[in-house]
Amino acid sequence: MERKTRVLIAKAGLDGHDRGAKVVAAALRDAGMEVIYTGLRKTPEMIVGAALQEDVDAIGISLLSGAHMTIFPKVLQLMREKGLEDVLLFGGGIIPQKDITELKRLGVGELFTPGTSTNQIVTYVAGWAGERSGEVRV
């Protein structure tokens, strides 16, 4: 039996609006992925710790608070420190294009802004997982 793609969805920082994160989590689950939702107000350390514990393939972070230029780089740093270089980090929220460009340069995957369809997000994560499905997991 083939292993399902495991995705951790997190709300980072003080942002208390989680409807979008829950909608994305449900869409990924409906597409056949295994989804772990961490709940509200998680620190980068909590997110990366949960990703390690759950052995996820991808981490999706929802941010509406404006802290994206702090949270995403910190999560990337912790992922690298913990050996999670093969885990996809993607996200969404209210993020200006210039910041999206910089975050992608740093190593964040796709960043989705308001109005993006859940189909686009599912297609992106499924496509990424499909590209690496030939990889042997130890």
VEXDRENMAR-129281 format. One line per field, with one value per atom (N, C-alpha, C, O, CB): chain; x, y, z; residue in one letter. Coordinates in nm, 2 decimals, m for minus. Glycine has a CB too. Layout:
# VEXDRENMAR-129281
chain	(A, ...)
xx	(X, ...)
yy	(Y, ...)
zz	(Z, ...)
resn	(A, ...)
***
This chain:
# VEXDRENMAR-129281
chain	(A, A, A, A, A, A, A, A, A, A, A, A, A, A, A, A, A, A, A, A, A, A, A, A, A, A, A, A, A, A, A, A, A, A, A, A, A, A, A, A, A, A, A, A, A, A, A, A, A, A, A, A, A, A, A, A, A, A, A, A, A, A, A, A, A, A, A, A, A, A, A, A, A, A, A, A, A, A, A, A, A, A, A, A, A, A, A, A, A, A, A, A, A, A, A, A, A, A, A, A, A, A, A, A, A, A, A, A, A, A, A, A, A, A, A, A, A, A, A, A, A, A, A, A, A, A, A, A, A, A, A, A, A, A, A, A, A, A, A, A, A, A, A, A, A, A, A, A, A, A, A, A, A, A, A, A, A, A, A, A, A, A, A, A, A, A, A, A, A, A, A, A, A, A, A, A, A, A, A, A, A, A, A, A, A, A, A, A, A, A, A, A, A, A, A, A, A, A, A, A, A, A, A, A, A, A, A, A, A, A, A, A, A, A, A, A, A, A, A, A, A, A, A, A, A, A, A, A, A, A, A, A, A, A, A, A, A, A, A, A, A, A, A, A, A, A, A, A, A, A, A, A, A, A, A, A, A, A, A, A, A, A, A, A, A, A, A, A, A, A, A, A, A, A, A, A, A, A, A, A, A, A, A, A, A, A, A, A, A, A, A, A, A, A, A, A, A, A, A, A, A, A, A, A, A, A, A, A, A, A, A, A, A, A, A, A, A, A, A, A, A, A, A, A, A, A, A, A, A, A, A, A, A, A, A, A, A, A, A, A, A, A, A, A, A, A, A, A, A, A, A, A, A, A, A, A, A, A, A, A, A, A, A, A, A, A, A, A, A, A, A, A, A, A, A, A, A, A, A, A, A, A, A, A, A, A, A, A, A, A, A, A, A, A, A, A, A, A, A, A, A, A, A, A, A, A, A, A, A, A, A, A, A, A, A, A, A, A, A, A, A, A, A, A, A, A, A, A, A, A, A, A, A, A, A, A, A, A, A, A, A, A, A, A, A, A, A, A, A, A, A, A, A, A, A, A, A, A, A, A, A, A, A, A, A, A, A, A, A, A, A, A, A, A, A, A, A, A, A, A, A, A, A, A, A, A, A, A, A, A, A, A, A, A, A, A, A, A, A, A, A, A, A, A, A, A, A, A, A, A, A, A, A, A, A, A, A, A, A, A, A, A, A, A, A, A, A, A, A, A, A, A, A, A, A, A, A, A, A, A, A, A, A, A, A, A, A, A, A, A, A, A, A, A, A, A, A, A, A, A, A, A, A, A, A, A, A, A, A, A, A, A, A, A, A, A, A, A, A, A, A, A, A, A, A, A, A, A, A, A, A, A, A, A, A, A, A, A, A, A, A, A, A, A, A, A, A, A, A, A, A, A, A, A, A, A, A, A, A, A, A, A, A, A, A, A, A, A, A, A, A, A, A, A, A, A, A, A, A, A, A, A, A, A, A, A, A, A, A, A, A, A, A, A, A, A, A, A, A, A, A, A, A, A, A, A, A, A, A, A, A, A, A, A, A, A, A, A, A, A, A, A, A, A, A, A, A, A, A, A)
xx	(0.08, 0.00, 0.09, 0.18, m0.10, 0.06, 0.14, 0.10, m0.01, 0.11, 0.21, 0.19, 0.13, 0.17, 0.33, 0.03, m0.04, 0.06, 0.14, m0.17, 0.04, 0.12, 0.06, m0.06, 0.10, 0.16, 0.12, 0.15, 0.27, 0.20, 0.05, 0.07, 0.03, m0.08, m0.02, 0.12, 0.09, 0.04, 0.11, 0.21, m0.08, m0.13, m0.12, m0.17, m0.28, m0.06, m0.04, m0.08, m0.07, 0.10, m0.13, m0.15, m0.04, m0.03, m0.30, 0.04, 0.16, 0.13, 0.05, 0.28, 0.20, 0.19, 0.06, m0.01, 0.22, 0.03, m0.09, m0.22, m0.32, m0.07, m0.21, m0.33, m0.43, m0.40, m0.29, m0.55, m0.66, m0.76, m0.86, m0.73, m0.74, m0.84, m0.80, m0.70, m0.85, m0.87, m0.83, m0.92, m0.90, m0.81, m1.02, m1.12, m1.05, m1.07, m1.23, m0.96, m0.89, m0.80, m0.80, m0.80, m0.73, m0.65, m0.73, m0.69, m0.57, m0.85, m0.94, m0.99, m1.01, m1.05, m1.02, m1.07, m0.96, m0.99, m1.12, m0.84, m0.73, m0.71, m0.69, m0.60, m0.71, m0.69, m0.80, m0.76, m0.69, m0.92, m1.03, m1.01, m1.03, m1.16, m0.97, m0.95, m0.84, m0.85, m0.92, m0.73, m0.62, m0.66, m0.63, m0.50, m0.74, m0.79, m0.88, m0.88, m0.86, m0.97, m1.07, m0.99, m1.05, m1.16, m0.87, m0.79, m0.72, m0.64, m0.70, m0.73, m0.67, m0.54, m0.47, m0.64, m0.51, m0.39, m0.42, m0.53, m0.32, m0.32, m0.34, m0.30, m0.19, m0.25, m0.39, m0.36, m0.36, m0.45, m0.47, m0.27, m0.26, m0.27, m0.19, m0.12, m0.37, m0.40, m0.35, m0.40, m0.54, m0.26, m0.20, m0.29, m0.27, m0.07, m0.38, m0.46, m0.39, m0.29, m0.47, m0.44, m0.40, m0.28, m0.24, m0.51, m0.21, m0.11, 0.01, 0.06, m0.16, 0.07, 0.18, 0.31, 0.31, 0.17, 0.41, 0.54, 0.62, 0.58, 0.63, 0.72, 0.79, 0.85, 0.85, 0.91, 0.89, 0.95, 0.84, 0.87, 1.00, 0.72, 0.61, 0.57, 0.54, 0.48, 0.57, 0.54, 0.64, 0.61, 0.53, 0.77, 0.87, 0.88, 0.90, 1.01, 0.86, 0.85, 0.74, 0.76, 0.83, 0.62, 0.51, 0.54, 0.50, 0.38, 0.60, 0.64, 0.73, 0.72, 0.70, 0.83, 0.92, 0.84, 0.86, 1.03, 0.76, 0.69, 0.59, 0.58, 0.61, 0.53, 0.43, 0.49, 0.42, 0.33, 0.62, 0.69, 0.61, 0.58, 0.69, 0.60, 0.52, 0.61, 0.73, 0.46, 0.54, 0.60, 0.60, 0.69, 0.53, 0.50, 0.49, 0.43, 0.36, 0.40, 0.47, 0.42, 0.35, 0.41, 0.53, 0.23, 0.16, 0.13, 0.06, 0.03, 0.17, 0.14, 0.05, 0.07, 0.28, m0.05, m0.14, m0.11, m0.11, m0.29, m0.09, m0.05, m0.13, m0.13, 0.10, m0.20, m0.28, m0.23, m0.28, m0.43, m0.13, m0.09, 0.02, 0.04, m0.04, 0.08, 0.18, 0.32, 0.42, 0.16, 0.33, 0.46, 0.53, 0.62, 0.43, 0.49, 0.54, 0.69, 0.76, 0.47, 0.75, 0.89, 0.97, 1.10, 0.93, 0.91, 0.97, 0.95, 1.04, 0.92, 0.82, 0.78, 0.84, 0.90, 0.63, 0.82, 0.87, 1.02, 1.07, 0.83, 1.10, 1.25, 1.29, 1.38, 1.32, 1.22, 1.25, 1.21, 1.29, 1.17, 1.10, 1.06, 1.16, 1.20, 0.92, 1.20, 1.30, 1.43, 1.49, 1.33, 1.48, 1.60, 1.59, 1.68, 1.63, 1.48, 1.46, 1.45, 1.50, 1.33, 1.38, 1.37, 1.51, 1.54, 1.28, 1.59, 1.73, 1.81, 1.88, 1.80, 1.79, 1.86, 1.82, 1.90, 1.84, 1.70, 1.64, 1.65, 1.59, 1.50, 1.71, 1.72, 1.60, 1.58, 1.76, 1.51, 1.39, 1.40, 1.30, 1.27, 1.52, 1.54, 1.45, 1.42, 1.68, 1.41, 1.32, 1.18, 1.09, 1.35, 1.14, 1.00, 0.96, 1.04, 0.97, 0.85, 0.80, 0.75, 0.67, 0.70, 0.78, 0.72, 0.65, 0.71, 0.83, 0.52, 0.44, 0.34, 0.34, 0.36, 0.27, 0.18, 0.09, 0.07, 0.26, 0.02, m0.07, m0.11, m0.08, m0.19, m0.18, m0.22, m0.21, m0.20, m0.14, m0.21, m0.20, m0.05, 0.01, m0.28, 0.01, 0.16, 0.18, 0.14, 0.23, 0.25, 0.28, 0.37, 0.45, 0.34, 0.36, 0.43, 0.58, 0.66, 0.40, 0.63, 0.78, 0.83, 0.94, 0.82, 0.74, 0.78, 0.77, 0.85, 0.69, 0.67, 0.66, 0.78, 0.84, 0.53, 0.83, 0.95, 1.07, 1.15, 0.98, 1.08, 1.20, 1.18, 1.28, 1.20, 1.07, 1.05, 1.08, 1.14, 0.91, 1.04, 1.07, 1.22, 1.27, 0.99, 1.28, 1.43, 1.50, 1.60, 1.48, 1.44, 1.50, 1.47, 1.54, 1.44, 1.37, 1.35, 1.20, 1.17, 1.44, 1.11, 0.97, 0.91, 0.95, 0.90, 0.82, 0.76, 0.65, 0.67, 0.69, 0.54, 0.44, 0.37, 0.36, 0.34, 0.34, 0.26, 0.13, 0.14, 0.35, 0.02, m0.11, m0.17, m0.17, m0.20, m0.23, m0.29, m0.45, m0.50, m0.25, m0.52, m0.66, m0.72, m0.68, m0.72, m0.82, m0.89, m0.84, m0.90, m0.87, m0.73, m0.68, m0.78, m0.83, m0.54, m0.80, m0.89, m0.82, m0.70, m0.95, m0.90, m0.84, m0.79, m0.69, m0.95, m0.85, m0.80, m0.66, m0.58, m0.89, m0.62, m0.49, m0.39, m0.28, m0.48, m0.43, m0.34, m0.33, m0.21, m0.40, m0.43, m0.43, m0.34, m0.26, m0.57, m0.36, m0.28, m0.13, m0.05, m0.33, m0.10, 0.04, 0.10, 0.21, 0.05, 0.04, 0.09, 0.10, 0.20, 0.01, m0.01, m0.01, 0.10, 0.16, m0.15, 0.12, 0.22, 0.36, 0.45, 0.21, 0.38, 0.51, 0.54, 0.64, 0.52, 0.43, 0.45, 0.47, 0.55, 0.32, 0.40, 0.42, 0.56, 0.61, 0.32, 0.62, 0.76, 0.86, 0.96, 0.79, 0.83, 0.93, 0.89, 0.95, 0.95, 0.78, 0.73, 0.82, 0.81, 0.59, 0.92, 1.02, 1.12, 1.20, 1.08, 1.12, 1.22, 1.20, 1.08, 1.21, 1.30, 1.29, 1.29, 1.38, 1.40, 1.19, 1.18, 1.24, 1.20, 1.03, 1.33, 1.39, 1.32, 1.36, 1.54)
yy	(m0.12, 0.00, 0.12, 0.14, 0.00, 0.21, 0.34, 0.43, 0.45, 0.41, 0.50, 0.59, 0.72, 0.77, 0.62, 0.77, 0.89, 1.01, 1.00, 0.91, 1.11, 1.24, 1.29, 1.31, 1.34, 1.32, 1.38, 1.53, 1.57, 1.30, 1.61, 1.75, 1.81, 1.78, 1.82, 1.89, 1.96, 2.10, 2.18, 1.97, 2.14, 2.28, 2.35, 2.30, 2.28, 2.47, 2.54, 2.69, 2.75, 2.53, 2.74, 2.89, 2.94, 2.90, 2.92, 3.02, 3.07, 3.21, 3.29, 3.08, 3.24, 3.37, 3.40, 3.30, 3.47, 3.52, 3.57, 3.57, 3.61, 3.70, 3.54, 3.54, 3.44, 3.32, 3.51, 3.49, 3.40, 3.36, 3.30, 3.46, 3.39, 3.36, 3.23, 3.23, 3.48, 3.12, 3.00, 2.93, 2.82, 2.90, 3.01, 2.95, 2.91, 2.80, 3.05, 2.99, 2.95, 2.83, 2.74, 3.07, 2.82, 2.70, 2.58, 2.47, 2.72, 2.59, 2.47, 2.43, 2.31, 2.50, 2.53, 2.50, 2.43, 2.33, 2.63, 2.48, 2.42, 2.27, 2.18, 2.50, 2.26, 2.13, 2.03, 1.91, 2.13, 2.07, 1.99, 1.95, 1.84, 2.05, 2.05, 2.02, 1.92, 1.83, 2.15, 1.93, 1.84, 1.70, 1.60, 1.88, 1.69, 1.57, 1.50, 1.38, 1.59, 1.58, 1.53, 1.48, 1.40, 1.64, 1.53, 1.49, 1.36, 1.31, 1.60, 1.31, 1.18, 1.20, 1.10, 1.11, 1.32, 1.34, 1.32, 1.34, 1.47, 1.29, 1.28, 1.42, 1.46, 1.16, 1.48, 1.62, 1.63, 1.57, 1.71, 1.70, 1.72, 1.87, 1.95, 1.67, 1.92, 2.06, 2.09, 2.03, 2.10, 2.18, 2.21, 2.30, 2.31, 2.27, 2.37, 2.47, 2.61, 2.63, 2.43, 2.70, 2.84, 2.87, 2.79, 2.92, 2.98, 3.04, 2.96, 2.94, 3.09, 2.89, 2.81, 2.88, 2.97, 2.68, 2.85, 2.91, 2.83, 2.72, 2.92, 2.89, 2.81, 2.68, 2.58, 2.90, 2.69, 2.57, 2.46, 2.35, 2.61, 2.50, 2.41, 2.35, 2.23, 2.48, 2.43, 2.38, 2.27, 2.17, 2.50, 2.31, 2.22, 2.09, 1.98, 2.29, 2.11, 1.99, 1.90, 1.78, 2.04, 1.95, 1.87, 1.80, 1.69, 1.96, 1.87, 1.82, 1.70, 1.59, 1.92, 1.71, 1.60, 1.48, 1.37, 1.64, 1.51, 1.40, 1.33, 1.21, 1.46, 1.40, 1.35, 1.29, 1.23, 1.45, 1.31, 1.26, 1.31, 1.23, 1.11, 1.44, 1.50, 1.52, 1.52, 1.63, 1.52, 1.55, 1.70, 1.75, 1.48, 1.77, 1.92, 1.99, 1.93, 1.94, 2.11, 2.20, 2.32, 2.39, 2.25, 2.35, 2.46, 2.56, 2.52, 2.42, 2.68, 2.78, 2.89, 2.95, 2.84, 2.92, 3.03, 3.15, 3.14, 2.98, 3.26, 3.39, 3.50, 3.54, 3.41, 3.57, 3.69, 3.81, 3.92, 3.67, 3.78, 3.88, 3.98, 4.08, 3.81, 3.95, 4.04, 4.00, 4.06, 4.18, 3.88, 3.84, 3.74, 3.66, 3.77, 3.73, 3.63, 3.64, 3.54, 3.65, 3.76, 3.78, 3.74, 3.73, 3.93, 3.71, 3.66, 3.51, 3.43, 3.73, 3.47, 3.33, 3.24, 3.14, 3.32, 3.26, 3.17, 3.15, 3.03, 3.22, 3.25, 3.23, 3.15, 3.07, 3.37, 3.18, 3.10, 2.96, 2.87, 3.17, 2.93, 2.79, 2.72, 2.61, 2.78, 2.79, 2.73, 2.70, 2.59, 2.83, 2.79, 2.78, 2.65, 2.57, 2.90, 2.64, 2.53, 2.40, 2.29, 2.55, 2.40, 2.28, 2.23, 2.11, 2.31, 2.33, 2.29, 2.23, 2.14, 2.41, 2.30, 2.25, 2.11, 2.03, 2.34, 2.07, 1.94, 1.84, 1.73, 1.96, 1.88, 1.78, 1.76, 1.65, 1.65, 1.86, 1.85, 1.92, 1.98, 1.91, 1.92, 1.98, 1.93, 1.99, 1.97, 1.80, 1.74, 1.76, 1.71, 1.59, 1.84, 1.87, 2.00, 2.10, 1.87, 2.00, 2.12, 2.22, 2.18, 2.09, 2.35, 2.45, 2.54, 2.60, 2.53, 2.55, 2.64, 2.72, 2.69, 2.56, 2.81, 2.88, 2.98, 2.97, 2.96, 3.06, 3.15, 3.26, 3.25, 3.08, 3.36, 3.47, 3.60, 3.60, 3.48, 3.71, 3.84, 3.87, 3.92, 3.95, 3.85, 3.86, 3.94, 3.90, 3.72, 4.06, 4.14, 4.06, 3.98, 4.27, 4.09, 4.02, 4.03, 3.93, 4.08, 4.15, 4.16, 4.07, 4.01, 4.31, 4.05, 3.95, 3.81, 3.72, 3.97, 3.78, 3.64, 3.61, 3.50, 3.63, 3.70, 3.68, 3.66, 3.56, 3.81, 3.73, 3.71, 3.58, 3.51, 3.83, 3.54, 3.42, 3.30, 3.20, 3.41, 3.31, 3.20, 3.19, 3.08, 3.22, 3.30, 3.30, 3.23, 3.17, 3.45, 3.25, 3.19, 3.03, 2.96, 3.25, 2.99, 2.84, 2.80, 2.68, 2.78, 2.90, 2.87, 2.83, 2.89, 2.99, 2.73, 2.69, 2.79, 2.91, 2.55, 2.75, 2.84, 2.91, 2.85, 2.77, 3.04, 3.12, 3.16, 3.23, 3.24, 3.13, 3.16, 3.27, 3.28, 3.03, 3.36, 3.48, 3.47, 3.37, 3.61, 3.55, 3.54, 3.54, 3.60, 3.66, 3.45, 3.43, 3.31, 3.27, 3.55, 3.25, 3.13, 3.02, 3.00, 3.09, 2.94, 2.82, 2.71, 2.69, 2.78, 2.64, 2.52, 2.42, 2.35, 2.45, 2.41, 2.32, 2.35, 2.26, 2.33, 2.48, 2.52, 2.47, 2.43, 2.67, 2.48, 2.44, 2.29, 2.24, 2.49, 2.22, 2.07, 2.03, 1.94, 2.01, 2.09, 2.05, 2.08, 2.00, 2.14, 2.19, 2.22, 2.12, 2.06, 2.36, 2.09, 1.99, 1.85, 1.78, 1.99, 1.81, 1.68, 1.67, 1.56, 1.65, 1.77, 1.77, 1.76, 1.69, 1.90, 1.84, 1.83, 1.69, 1.64, 1.94, 1.64, 1.50, 1.40, 1.30, 1.46, 1.42, 1.32, 1.33, 1.22, 1.35, 1.44, 1.46, 1.38, 1.34, 1.60, 1.38, 1.31, 1.17, 1.11, 1.39, 1.12, 0.99, 0.87, 0.77, 0.96, 0.90, 0.79, 0.78, 0.69, 0.82, 0.88, 0.88, 0.76, 0.73, 1.02, 0.70, 0.60, 0.66, 0.73, 0.49, 0.63, 0.68, 0.58, 0.46, 0.72, 0.63, 0.54, 0.54, 0.47, 0.57)
zz	(0.00, 0.00, 0.00, 0.08, 0.12, m0.09, m0.10, 0.01, 0.05, m0.24, 0.06, 0.18, 0.13, 0.02, 0.24, 0.20, 0.17, 0.19, 0.29, 0.24, 0.12, 0.15, 0.28, 0.30, 0.03, 0.37, 0.50, 0.50, 0.47, 0.61, 0.53, 0.53, 0.67, 0.72, 0.42, 0.72, 0.85, 0.81, 0.74, 0.94, 0.86, 0.84, 0.97, 1.07, 0.78, 0.97, 1.10, 1.08, 0.98, 1.14, 1.19, 1.21, 1.30, 1.42, 1.27, 1.25, 1.33, 1.39, 1.33, 1.24, 1.50, 1.56, 1.62, 1.67, 1.45, 1.63, 1.71, 1.63, 1.68, 1.77, 1.50, 1.41, 1.46, 1.48, 1.27, 1.49, 1.54, 1.43, 1.47, 1.65, 1.31, 1.20, 1.13, 1.06, 1.10, 1.16, 1.11, 1.00, 0.96, 1.22, 0.96, 0.86, 0.74, 0.69, 0.83, 0.68, 0.56, 0.58, 0.49, 0.51, 0.69, 0.71, 0.72, 0.67, 0.84, 0.78, 0.80, 0.66, 0.63, 0.89, 0.58, 0.44, 0.36, 0.29, 0.37, 0.37, 0.29, 0.35, 0.27, 0.31, 0.48, 0.54, 0.49, 0.45, 0.69, 0.48, 0.44, 0.29, 0.25, 0.46, 0.21, 0.07, 0.04, m0.04, m0.01, 0.12, 0.10, 0.15, 0.09, 0.18, 0.26, 0.31, 0.21, 0.18, 0.44, 0.15, 0.05, m0.08, m0.15, 0.01, m0.10, m0.22, m0.18, m0.27, m0.26, m0.06, m0.03, 0.05, 0.08, m0.15, 0.09, 0.18, 0.32, 0.36, 0.15, 0.40, 0.54, 0.60, 0.57, 0.61, 0.67, 0.72, 0.87, 0.93, 0.66, 0.92, 1.06, 1.08, 1.03, 1.12, 1.15, 1.18, 1.32, 1.41, 1.15, 1.34, 1.47, 1.55, 1.68, 1.45, 1.49, 1.57, 1.57, 1.50, 1.71, 1.65, 1.65, 1.73, 1.82, 1.70, 1.69, 1.77, 1.80, 1.91, 1.90, 1.70, 1.71, 1.68, 1.59, 1.62, 1.75, 1.73, 1.62, 1.59, 1.86, 1.56, 1.46, 1.52, 1.46, 1.41, 1.65, 1.71, 1.73, 1.71, 1.85, 1.76, 1.78, 1.64, 1.63, 1.84, 1.54, 1.40, 1.36, 1.31, 1.30, 1.37, 1.32, 1.41, 1.36, 1.32, 1.54, 1.63, 1.59, 1.59, 1.77, 1.56, 1.52, 1.38, 1.36, 1.50, 1.29, 1.16, 1.18, 1.11, 1.07, 1.27, 1.30, 1.36, 1.31, 1.40, 1.46, 1.53, 1.43, 1.44, 1.65, 1.34, 1.25, 1.12, 1.04, 1.22, 1.10, 0.98, 0.86, 0.77, 0.98, 0.85, 0.73, 0.61, 0.62, 0.77, 0.50, 0.37, 0.34, 0.27, 0.26, 0.40, 0.37, 0.49, 0.57, 0.24, 0.50, 0.60, 0.53, 0.45, 0.70, 0.56, 0.51, 0.62, 0.72, 0.44, 0.61, 0.71, 0.66, 0.55, 0.76, 0.74, 0.71, 0.80, 0.92, 0.73, 0.74, 0.81, 0.76, 0.64, 0.80, 0.85, 0.81, 0.89, 0.88, 0.83, 0.98, 1.08, 1.03, 1.10, 1.20, 0.92, 0.87, 0.92, 0.89, 0.91, 0.99, 1.04, 0.95, 0.99, 1.18, 0.82, 0.73, 0.71, 0.69, 0.59, 0.71, 0.69, 0.81, 0.81, 0.65, 0.92, 1.04, 1.06, 1.08, 1.17, 1.04, 1.07, 0.96, 1.00, 1.07, 0.84, 0.73, 0.74, 0.74, 0.59, 0.75, 0.76, 0.88, 0.88, 0.76, 1.00, 1.12, 1.10, 1.15, 1.24, 1.04, 1.02, 0.93, 0.95, 0.96, 0.82, 0.73, 0.80, 0.79, 0.61, 0.89, 0.96, 1.05, 1.06, 1.05, 1.12, 1.21, 1.14, 1.18, 1.30, 1.02, 0.94, 0.89, 0.90, 0.81, 0.85, 0.81, 0.93, 0.92, 0.76, 1.05, 1.17, 1.21, 1.26, 1.29, 1.18, 1.22, 1.11, 1.12, 1.27, 1.00, 0.89, 0.80, 0.74, 0.94, 0.80, 0.72, 0.58, 0.54, 0.80, 0.52, 0.39, 0.28, 0.18, 0.35, 0.30, 0.20, 0.22, 0.14, 0.19, 0.32, 0.35, 0.28, 0.29, 0.50, 0.21, 0.14, 0.25, 0.33, 0.04, 0.24, 0.32, 0.22, 0.13, 0.40, 0.24, 0.15, 0.25, 0.37, 0.04, 0.19, 0.28, 0.21, 0.08, 0.38, 0.28, 0.23, 0.33, 0.45, 0.17, 0.27, 0.36, 0.28, 0.16, 0.49, 0.35, 0.30, 0.29, 0.39, 0.38, 0.18, 0.16, 0.04, m0.07, 0.16, 0.05, m0.07, m0.17, m0.13, m0.03, m0.30, m0.40, m0.38, m0.40, m0.54, m0.34, m0.31, m0.20, m0.21, m0.28, m0.10, 0.00, m0.04, 0.00, 0.13, m0.13, m0.19, m0.26, m0.25, m0.28, m0.34, m0.42, m0.33, m0.36, m0.51, m0.22, m0.13, m0.06, m0.04, m0.03, m0.01, 0.06, m0.03, 0.02, 0.12, m0.15, m0.25, m0.27, m0.28, m0.38, m0.28, m0.29, m0.18, m0.19, m0.31, m0.06, 0.06, 0.07, 0.14, 0.19, m0.01, m0.01, 0.02, 0.03, 0.08, 0.04, 0.07, m0.07, m0.17, 0.13, m0.07, m0.19, m0.23, m0.21, m0.17, m0.29, m0.33, m0.22, m0.11, m0.42, m0.24, m0.14, m0.21, m0.31, m0.09, m0.15, m0.20, m0.13, m0.01, m0.19, m0.21, m0.16, m0.16, m0.22, m0.24, m0.09, m0.09, m0.23, m0.32, m0.01, m0.24, m0.37, m0.44, m0.54, m0.45, m0.40, m0.46, m0.44, m0.33, m0.41, m0.54, m0.53, m0.45, m0.47, m0.66, m0.38, m0.31, m0.41, m0.38, m0.22, m0.53, m0.63, m0.67, m0.69, m0.76, m0.68, m0.71, m0.60, m0.63, m0.72, m0.48, m0.37, m0.37, m0.35, m0.23, m0.39, m0.39, m0.51, m0.49, m0.40, m0.62, m0.74, m0.72, m0.76, m0.87, m0.65, m0.62, m0.53, m0.56, m0.56, m0.42, m0.32, m0.38, m0.36, m0.19, m0.45, m0.51, m0.62, m0.63, m0.57, m0.70, m0.80, m0.74, m0.79, m0.88, m0.63, m0.56, m0.51, m0.52, m0.45, m0.44, m0.39, m0.50, m0.48, m0.30, m0.61, m0.72, m0.78, m0.82, m0.83, m0.78, m0.83, m0.75, m0.80, m0.84, m0.62, m0.53, m0.49, m0.41, m0.41, m0.55, m0.51, m0.54, m0.48, m0.57, m0.63, m0.66, m0.55, m0.55, m0.79, m0.46, m0.35, m0.25, m0.22, m0.28, m0.21, m0.11, 0.03, 0.07, m0.12, 0.11, 0.25, 0.34, 0.34, 0.29, 0.42, 0.52, 0.65, 0.75, 0.54)
resn	(M, M, M, M, M, E, E, E, E, E, R, R, R, R, R, K, K, K, K, K, T, T, T, T, T, R, R, R, R, R, V, V, V, V, V, L, L, L, L, L, I, I, I, I, I, A, A, A, A, A, K, K, K, K, K, A, A, A, A, A, G, G, G, G, G, L, L, L, L, L, D, D, D, D, D, G, G, G, G, G, H, H, H, H, H, D, D, D, D, D, R, R, R, R, R, G, G, G, G, G, A, A, A, A, A, K, K, K, K, K, V, V, V, V, V, V, V, V, V, V, A, A, A, A, A, A, A, A, A, A, A, A, A, A, A, L, L, L, L, L, R, R, R, R, R, D, D, D, D, D, A, A, A, A, A, G, G, G, G, G, M, M, M, M, M, E, E, E, E, E, V, V, V, V, V, I, I, I, I, I, Y, Y, Y, Y, Y, T, T, T, T, T, G, G, G, G, G, L, L, L, L, L, R, R, R, R, R, K, K, K, K, K, T, T, T, T, T, P, P, P, P, P, E, E, E, E, E, M, M, M, M, M, I, I, I, I, I, V, V, V, V, V, G, G, G, G, G, A, A, A, A, A, A, A, A, A, A, L, L, L, L, L, Q, Q, Q, Q, Q, E, E, E, E, E, D, D, D, D, D, V, V, V, V, V, D, D, D, D, D, A, A, A, A, A, I, I, I, I, I, G, G, G, G, G, I, I, I, I, I, S, S, S, S, S, L, L, L, L, L, L, L, L, L, L, S, S, S, S, S, G, G, G, G, G, A, A, A, A, A, H, H, H, H, H, M, M, M, M, M, T, T, T, T, T, I, I, I, I, I, F, F, F, F, F, P, P, P, P, P, K, K, K, K, K, V, V, V, V, V, L, L, L, L, L, Q, Q, Q, Q, Q, L, L, L, L, L, M, M, M, M, M, R, R, R, R, R, E, E, E, E, E, K, K, K, K, K, G, G, G, G, G, L, L, L, L, L, E, E, E, E, E, D, D, D, D, D, V, V, V, V, V, L, L, L, L, L, L, L, L, L, L, F, F, F, F, F, G, G, G, G, G, G, G, G, G, G, G, G, G, G, G, I, I, I, I, I, I, I, I, I, I, P, P, P, P, P, Q, Q, Q, Q, Q, K, K, K, K, K, D, D, D, D, D, I, I, I, I, I, T, T, T, T, T, E, E, E, E, E, L, L, L, L, L, K, K, K, K, K, R, R, R, R, R, L, L, L, L, L, G, G, G, G, G, V, V, V, V, V, G, G, G, G, G, E, E, E, E, E, L, L, L, L, L, F, F, F, F, F, T, T, T, T, T, P, P, P, P, P, G, G, G, G, G, T, T, T, T, T, S, S, S, S, S, T, T, T, T, T, N, N, N, N, N, Q, Q, Q, Q, Q, I, I, I, I, I, V, V, V, V, V, T, T, T, T, T, Y, Y, Y, Y, Y, V, V, V, V, V, A, A, A, A, A, G, G, G, G, G, W, W, W, W, W, A, A, A, A, A, G, G, G, G, G, E, E, E, E, E, R, R, R, R, R, S, S, S, S, S, G, G, G, G, G, E, E, E, E, E, V, V, V, V, V, R, R, R, R, R, V, V, V, V, V)
***
